[in-house]
Structure formats: structure tokens, C-alpha cells
Amino acid sequence: MAQDIIRTLIAAAAALLLAASVAQAQITLKSPSWNELSAHDQQVLAPLASDWNRLDTSQKQQWLGVAHRYSKMRPDAQQRIQAQMRSWAELSPEQRKAARARYKSLKSLPPDKKSEVAEKWREYQRLSPEQKRALAARNAAAKPGATRKAAPQPPTPPPPAAAPTPVPAGR
């Protein structure tokens, strides 16, 4: 009789653990579509709107974490994160993959190398735009056979006499 009670308790405990892990898996796998996001999250994550439904679950969860912390950020941090999202949204899938690979390699560096890279980045940030362009040109010339995508240029305005192009409905 005691063994029956123990078996029943073990079975009940196993069922509870199984149910808890299934519930956790359902929470973990939540991948909301753009339309399922709150108005606040849509506003914060607006630069990612066109790509949102193609992001995988973990990427969505990371961006939602940013959106939830957003209101607690200082205004300069909010501006920085918005600029980063716009820059990310402009990258091609290949550029995003390369950026992720660079991030992973930097993250795996030992602390002394991380400090060295961080200092070099700070030095780069202090350069003028002209110095940054010269450095980029020098690096491009130093890598024979490497092709670089040209920086996006602002659209050329139409001539003054040209009529504006109508925008199709729904855009």
C-alpha cells in the first residue's frame, strides 16, 4: 500500500514537471507578429517594422526586451538605440550575418583584448568624418580583391520643373 502511494506521488510529480516544462516551452516559443505588438512596442521598434515578421523568435525576444527597457532609458540612450535600429534595418542579410559573426568573435576575446579593441573604437570615434573616410579608403586599398558596397547616397532631388511622382495607394 505504501508503495502504491509512493508510485502515485512520483507519477503526479512527473506529470507536474512535464506540464511545467510544456508551459515553459510555450512561453519561450512566443513569437508575436508585428500586429500582435502593443502600440508602445510598435512605436519603439518602428525601424524594424518591415523586417519584424522575418525575425526569428530569439531576435524578437531581444528586441522586445529593448522595447520594455526603452522608457527607463535616458533620452540620449533612446536616440542611440533608435539610430542603431535604423542602421540595422538598412543592412542586407549578408551584412547582418557578418555583423553577428564579428560580434561573436569580439565577445569571445579575453578581457585585455576587449579593452584594447574598446580603446581603438574610442580613438576611431574621435576622428573627423574626413579622417574616417581616408582611413576607410586606405583599408580598402590594403585589401586587394575585397569589394565594398558603396555608402548609400541621398536621393537626387528632381529638377525644379519636374512634377512629383504619384505614390501608389497603400504605400
N, C-alpha and C positions, 0 to 999 in steps of 0.2 A: 504494500500500500504506500509506504513512504517513497519507494522507487517510482511509483506512478505519479505521485505529486511532484517529485523532482523532475521527471521527464516532462510533465505538463508545464512546469515553470520554465524549464530550458526551452521548450518549444515556443512558449509565449514570449520569452526574452528574444529568441532568434527572430520571431515574427516582428516584434517591435523594432529590432535593429534593422531588419530588412526594410520595413516600412519607412524608417527614418532615413535610410540611405537612398531609397527611391525618391522620397520628398526632397532630399538634398540635391539629388541629381536633377530633378525638375527645376529647382531654383537655380542651380548652376547653369543649366542649359537655356535659360531665358534669353531670348534674342529678339528684342522688340523691333518691329518695323518702324520707319520714320513716323508714320501716322499714329502709332501707339505711344509715342513720347509725349510727355507733358509739354505745355506751351513754353514753360521756362526752359526745359531741356532743349526744345527745338530752337529757341532764341539763342541760347549759349552755343549750341552745336551747329548753327546755321551754315558755317563754311563747309561742313561735311554733309550737308543735306543730299547733294546729288550722288554721293558715294555710300550713304549710310546703309542702304539695303543690301549692298555687296560686301560689307564688312563682316568678318567672322564674329562669333559670339564673344570671344575674349577681347577683341578690339572694341566692340560695342560697350562691353562692361568697363573697360579702361576709360573710354570717353565719357561714359555716364558718371563715372567716379569724378572726373574733372568737372562735369556739369554740376554735380551735387556740391563740390567744394567751391565752385565759382563765386557764389555770393559772399563767401568769407574771405576771398582774396582782396588784396589791396588793388586800387584802380590800375596801377602800373602793371601789376601781375595779370590782371584781367586783359589789358591791352596786349601784353606779350603773348598770352595763350591764344587770343583771337588771331594775332598775326601768325603764330605757329600753325594754327589750324588752316588758315588761308594758304600758307606756303605748302603744307602737307597736301591739301586738296588739289593744288596745281601740279603736283608731281605725277609722273607717269607710273604705272605699276612697276616697271623695271627700276625706276629711281627710288620708289618706296622700298623695294626689296633690297637695293644696295644700301639705303639708309638704315634699314633694320640690321643688316649684316655689320655695318660699321658700328652701330650702337652696341650690338652684342660683343664685338671684338673689344671695344673700349671698356665695356662693363667688366670684361674678364681680365683686364690689366691689373697688375699688382698696385697697391696704393701709391708707391713712389712714382710709378709711370703715369698713373692717373693725375697726380699733382703736376707732373711735367706737362702733360697734354693740356690740362686746365690753364696753366700759365701761358703756354703757347697760344691758346684760344683767346685769353685776355689780351695778349700782345696783338693778335690779329684784329680784335675788336677795336683797338685804339688806332688802327691805321685809317688814313683818309680813304674815301672812295677811289681816288686816283691810284693810291698805293695798292689797294686791294686788286684793282684791275690789272696793274702792272705785275703783281705777284701771280695772279691767275694766268696771265699771258706767258710769264716766264715758266710756270709749272706746265702749261700746255705744250710749250716748245720743248721742255725737257723730257716729255713722254712721247717719243716718236710712235706713230701709228695709233695713238689714242685719239679718239674722236670725242668731241664735247658738243653737247647741244647748246646752241646759242641762247643767250639770255632772252627771255620774251621781251619784245619791244611793244611800247604802247601803240594802239592802232592809229593809223594816219587819218586825220580828220578829212572829211570830204571837201572838195573845192567849194568856195562860198556860193556858187550858183547852183550846186547840186541839191536836188530835193532829198529830204531824208528818206531812207528805205523803210517801207512799212514793216512792222513786226507782225508775224503771223499770230493769230489768236491762240491763246494757251501757252504762250512763252513768257 
